[in-house]
Amino acid sequence: MSNILSDITVKLNIETPSIPVNMGNLAVFVKGNNQGVETFGSYEDLQKTYGSNELLKQVANGFFSQDDHGNKLFVVTYTDVATAASAYYGEGWEFATVLPVDPTAPVVINPSSDEGKEDAQPASTDTTNVLADAVALSSFIDGKNERFAVVAKPAIAENVENAPEFKKAFGNSPRTIAFFSGSTQAEAEYGIGGLVGAVGNETVGSVTWKFRKVGGVKPVDLTVTQIQKLHDNNIFTYVTKAGLDQTSEGKTLGGEFVDALHGDDWVKASLETRLQQLLSNSKKVTYDAAGIAQIDATVTSVLTDATNNGIISINPETNAGEFTVKTASRAESSKEDIAQRSYKGLQFSYTRSGAIHTVKVNGQINI
């Protein structure tokens, strides 16, 4: 994907009318005095390095406590969140969150070593700056039109009442997930890690983000009216329905369904990966019918996999995925593109499969 050395550019234009990199990895952005990134494969490893940061440990515990969590959790230390996000965009994370400042935690001096971590002074507790950093990360990801920012608040009455103002701060962000859970910020941070760990690494396209069980997260103590107010602002939470604990919705703040956008990310990442592999592993992809056919076949294979995974809808008449792949011949390519060995003649489109989130049943009783 972007910021990774590649010869492939994939642009998705989404019309709304009627396995590559790991797609479940989480990056936690932590305010510090220097910029850096560290990677952790287990909660125990992170605890050794950041044992004094309770909020960070909560995110990591939630993430690694899920059965199917991603294989990496990144801790990105930043002085400016957008600069750090750009610098470490190629690390392989799909989800990112800004950690609220823990007043008991020392500032991270140098993320590449332990020197100074335990002796540093507590970080500032300026919540305005924390919100501004979360909004900045959200805006950065929106600008990329891929990946997700994740934000959290405790699911308490005060935050429900302030939901419209909270959403207003982020705008109608199509790439920001707001998940309110728990009664404290620590529980809310566990909820973020748990949500991404439980759902993010499932086969993309096979699951919706509504109805999902997140281990260790407690159902909220809110009324139906309060939950509806969260939903009205495209914020979701954790509830009990029919005796089952589950996420109450699965939308971003912009009203997009998370699984649909995650599916688009999978298609884009898969195309970039497999087309790059085609170019790198072939002795030569010729600029003629044979070479163009190889490109066509690679794209068709990715879209077929996307159909099998549930990202693309199936035509009931043909039982095939509802997608098209079109390629231009060498004769239809410009002389300049041929001279520069740049092929721009491939186009594709597909129809998202969607999902059923509500069911209305009409019945009749005969007496």
N, C-alpha and C positions, 0 to 999 in steps of 0.2 A: 504494500500500500504506500501512500505518499511518504516521502522522505527516506525511502528505501531504494538503494541503487537498482534501477530497472530500466529496461528498454520498452516497457509496455505502459501505455496510458489508456485507462478505461474510464469513460465518462458515462454516468447513468442519468438520463433525463427522464424524470418520473412524470407520467401523465396520469391524472386522476379524474377520469370520467366515471362514467359508469366504471482432500481436505488440506486447506491452506494453512495460514497462521492460526494459532489457537484463538478461538473466538470468545473465550470465556475468561480471559485474564483481566485482572483489575489493577489499576494504578492508584495509589493514595498519595496525594500531593500534600506535603507537610512544610509549613513555613520554617525557614532557617536562615542562617547567615551566609551560606554558600549554596551553589547549585550542584546537584548530583543525583544519581539514581542507584538504587540497590535492588537486587532481586532475591526473593525468598520462595522456597519450595515447600515450607511447612510453618506451622504456627510456632513450633519450638525454636526454629532458626531465627525467626523474627524476634521472639521474646528475648533471646540472648543479646540481641543488638539494641532493642528498644524496650527493655523491661520496665522502664519508668514511665513510658507514655501509655496511659491507661486507655485513652480513646483509640489510639492506633492499634493497640492489642485487641480491642473489641472488634474493630473492623476485620482484622486478620483472623480472629477466633471465629467470627461468623462465617467468613469465607471458607476457611479450611475445615470447618465442622460439617460442611455439606458433603454428601457422598460423591457427587460428581463434579466437584469444584475444578476450576481451571488449574493448569500446572504451575502457574506463576502468579505471585503478587509482587508488584513493584512499589517501592517507596521512593517517590520523587521529591527531593528537597528543592525548594524554590525561594528565590528572592522576588522574582516577578513570575507569576504563574504562567502567563502566555509564552514568555521566553523559554521557560523550562519545558512546557508542553511541546513547543516546536523542536527544542533540542533533543528530546527523548521520544519523539513521535515514532521513530523506527524501532523502538524496543519490543513491540509486539503486544501492547495492551489494547483492549477493545472498549473497556469501561474505565472511567476515571472519576474520582471524587476529591474534593478539597476537605482536609481534616480541620474541624474547628479547633481552635487553640485550647490545649489542656493546660490550665494554669499551674498544674503540679509537674508538668514535663519540662525538662531543660530544652533550650534551643539546640537544634542540630548545628554544630560548628562545621564539621567536615564529614559528610556522609560516607566517604570512602574509608574512614578509619574510626576507631573508638575514642580517639584523643579529644578530650574536651566535652564529650557528651554528658557525662555524669556531673561535671563541675559547672556547666553553663547555667546562666540565670534563667528563670522561667520566662516563657514567651509572653508577649503582650496579650491582653485579653480583650482587645478592641474588636467587638463583634461586627462593627460596621465594615472594617477592613476584611474580616473573614467572609462576609457576605459578598463584598466587592470582588474578592478573589474567586469565589464560587461562580459568580456571574461572568467574570472574565474567562474562566475555563469553559463555561457553557458557550459563550460567544465564540471562543476559539474553535470548539468542536463544531458548532453550527456552520462556521465559515468553511470547514473542511468538508461538510456534508457527508460525514461518515463517523462511526464510533458514537459513544454515548457519555454524557456527563450524568452523574448520579448525585442527588442531594437528599438530605434527610432532616427531619425534625421529629421530636417526640409527638406522639399522637394524643395530645392533651387538648382540653377545651380552648385554651388561649391560642394555640397554634391553628386550630380549626377556624376560629373567628378571624384570625389574621391571614387565612389562606389566600384571599384575593390579593392582598398586598404582597405576600410572598411570591405568588405567580407573576404579579406585575413587575417585580424586580428582575425576573428572568425573561419576561415577555412570552410570546407564544413560541418558545424554543422547541423546534421539532426534534431536537436530539438530547433533551434533558429529561431524565426520569426523576420524579419526586416521589419518594416512598416514606410515609410517616408511620412510625411504629414505636412501641415501647412507651414508657412514661418518663424516661430520662434521656439525655443526649447520648450517654454511653449505650443504652439499649437501642437507640435509633441508629447509632454507628454499627452496632452488631447487626442490625437489620439490613443495612446497606451491604455489608460483606456477605451476609447470609443470602440475600436476594440474588446477587450476582453469582455467588457460589452454587446456589441451587438450580438456577435456570440458565445462566449465561453459557455454560459449557455443554448443555444438551445439544443433540444434533440440530443444527440451525434449520428451522422450518418445521420441525416435528412437534414443537410445543408453542402454546400461547403463554404469555406472561400473567394471564388471569388464571385463577383456580390453582395456583402452584403452592405446594407445601414448602415452608422454609423452616428447617430444624432449628430449635432454640428460640424462635420468635413467638411471643405470646399474642393471642388475639386482643385487639384494642377494646377498651371500655368506653365506647362511643355509641350514641344513639343512631338510629337509621338516618335521621335528619342531618346529624353532624357528618356522617360518612358521605351522604349525598352532597353536602357542601364541599367536601374534599373532591369528590368526583366532578362537580361542576367546575372546579378549577384544574381539572386533569391531574390531580394528586391521588394516588391510591394508597391503601393501607392493608392491614392484615385482620381478617375476620373469621368467624365460624359460620358455616352454612351447612345445613343438613348434617350437623355433627362433625364436620370436617374443617380443620383449620386451613386457610388458604388466602392468597392475595385477592384483594377485592376488585382490582382492575389491572390493566396492562398497557396504559397509554403514556406517552410523553406529555410534557407540558403544552406542546403544540397540538395535542389531540391525535397524533399518529399512534398506531399500534406498534409497540416495541418489536414484536416478532416480525412484522412486515419490514421494518427498517433493518433489523438484524439480518433478515434474509437477503436484502439488497447488498448489505456489506459482505455477506458470504459470497454472493455471485461475483461481486467486484474483485474481492481478494482472490477467489479461485481462478478467475480469468487471468488476472495479473500473474499469478503463480504458474499456471499451466502453460500460458503462452510464452512466458519467459523460459520455462523448461524446454518447450519446443524449440525455441531459437538456440538455447545453450547446448542442448543435447544432440541437435542435428548437425551433420557436417555442413549442410547448407540448405536453407529454405529458399528455393528458387522463386524469382519474381515472374511466375507463369502460372498456368492452370494447375499444375501439380502442387506447387508451393502454396498457392491460395487455397487449394482444397484441404491441405493440412491444417491451415488456420481455421477454416470453416469447420472441420471435423473436431478440432479442439474445443471451439466455442460450443458446438452442438453437444459435445460430451458433458461439458460443465452444466449446461442448461438441462440436460437430461438428468444429471445427478440432482440438480436443484428441484426438478419435478418429483423425483423419487423421495427426496427429503421432505417434501411438503411445502416448498417455497412457491412453486409455480403450479397453477391450477391445471387440471386434466380435462381434456375435451371428452365429453361423454360418448361422442359418436366414434372417435378414432382411438380413444383410450391413450392418447399421446399428450404430452405437455403442450400447453397453449403458449408456444413461443415461435418466433421466426428468426432465421439467420439469413442475411443477404450479403453477398460479396460482389465487389466490382472486379471485372477482369483487368488484365494488364492493359488491354486496349482502352479501357475506360479510365485508366489512371493517368495522371498528368506526367509529362516528360520530366518535370522537375522532381516529382516524388520518386519516379523510377531512378533518376540519376542519384538522388539522395538515399536510395534504398529504404524509403519510408512508405509503408502501405497504410492507406487511410480509407480503404474501400469496404470495410466491414461494418455492418449495422445489425443490431439485434433488438428484439423487444419481447416482453413476456407479460403475462397476466398473473398477478399475485393470487395465491390460493385463498387467502383470508382464513377466517375461522368463525365458528358459531359461539357467541358469548351469551346470548339469551334465547329462550324458547317460549313462544306463546302458543298455547294449545286451546283449540276450540272444540268443545265436546257437546254432546247432546244426550239428555236423559229421556228415555221413553218410559211412560207410565201406562 
